[in-house]
């Protein structure tokens, strides 16, 4: 374990005080948290003496106490902590048999409640976020509930831009949720390190506030939802959790500019310790994926579909383009028993062929099918496919984050790790488990490219503004962890020409908008969603995409504005990867190459073509010499992008 250096003041005091204010500040002294114990336990946040968060209630109701009012502080401890992962100011308060810990970073403030002994039953938690005015917010509402169950949801939401007073009173929102403060500041409400506890939602509170809400503990479940792939609760308890040893972090990230949110790693700084002693077998990479493109192959001498020939073709494509994996999506197994192969193809032969070609195979399954027969059956499944040479599972349709499912994710991750299997979790959001178990290499929880298959048209264009969403998620959805957007469409359309098509899908925005996602989006396991045929028809674009790594050594946020555009540079070794994306507004920007330092290199550039505003597949490809003094003028068409590899 890394050694923690505690400096400056360390105060331990024994007291019984019913009304007092305690303060703790960030290492740079700019952010201060004040904690008041008068009547109701509250915290507030200030930056540069400007109110970020007004006094907001903290509380916890269990089967034996109602913590938060008339708090008796027995002991406090404050310090400045220096860690390799990030420095912070620390305040710990022991009161009413609980420890309330506050941490203040230069870019965020957070607290968590830790019981001195496990709590048998948590009835509810109070976590309030009160703001000084009726600010605008980016709100990701819960929608498309499974089987009509309020807490059964895929964690995929577009963002409604509304004032706090306009929030829908009966609706829930997921986190992160961003509040737009004066002078272009943002306050982003989120959580981290969730274990043995339900996920946090937000709802409209009193005045200009957000109030936390939590899914109750399920008591009974039944098979249901989409294609009967879900386990849907039919009865829930009147409490949210049992046998709780610690609560998650409640976080407010504070940025002076949107650029500061790009690449922010607060979730890792507040995350759990890795539980794997050996991670050398965990290999991120890119994936040739079958489902989005409907296995549409051309110029082949076999009938494309869910069969042996098709997947061997995908394997050959992956090998030729140096892609690490293929995914075999739904249809390879018996619908109810993952140990029984479909008779449509020779799965053992496909897995063996992939091994010979140096390509890993990842298999799709639903969460229900993986866990419903108990731990021993799940262990048998994981061992069986690990021994066969399968490299991982894409586990789908969790669609819940109550305490039962959160714990199940940890159990699935631990079981997979025992058999050296990667996991890509769909119908789920990152909440810290990927730090404890880094064999979880991606999550969905994003309105990704699949939505283009069924996107309806309204008037002269699609119902949802996908390019705007694409330049919102790097600031918000990326904060808790990676996301499996599944980019790479080679059929691209301007707004007026786009239409949803399940069998022959396309993307909103330009070709280079899609290509830029490979650098801009955080995805250790990254899909190539279109068909091998489409990629071979556009080989120079494919060569570029295949050359972009999926994990990086350094990220530099260059410029951007949430919902408008984003520009980042990422380094892997001595090579830099730069990407820019815009919404439906065309833009002229300048790329400052000072991140190169004294390095002089060749930039391999893909940019929107001169006609990309009417033919979205149009692009320009050029190579130029650059150095740290270079200032590159770039143009992005509506829904466009720009991307480069500098080496």
Protein Blocks (a to p, Z undefined) as FASTA:
>chain_A
ZZdddehjddddddddfbdcdddddfkomaccdddfehiacddddeehiafbdcdddddd
dfkbcchiapacfbdcddddddfkbpcddddddeehiacdddddfkbccdddddfbdcfb
afbdcdddddfbdcdddddddehiehhiaklcehiacdddddfklpcfkbccdddddddd
ehhiacddddehiehiacddddddehjbdddddddddfbdcdedjhhlaccdfbdcfbfb
ehifbdcdddddddfbfklmgopaklmmmmccdfbfblklpccdddddfklnoopaehia
bdcdjdfklmmmmmmmmmmnopabdcddehiacfklmkbccfkbcfklmmmmmmmnopac
dddddfklmmmnojklmmmmmmmmmmnopabdcdehklpacfklmmmmmmmmmmmmmnop
acddehiacehjmmmmmmbgbdehiacfklmmmoccehjbcfbafklmmmmmmmmmmmno
ccdehgaifbdcdfklgccdfklgcdedjfklmmmmmmmpgcfbacdfbdfklmmmmmml
mmmmmmpcfbdfbdcdfbdcehiaccddddehjbccddddddfbdcdddddfklnmmacc
ddddddddfklmmmmkbccdddddddfkbccdddddehiacddddZZ
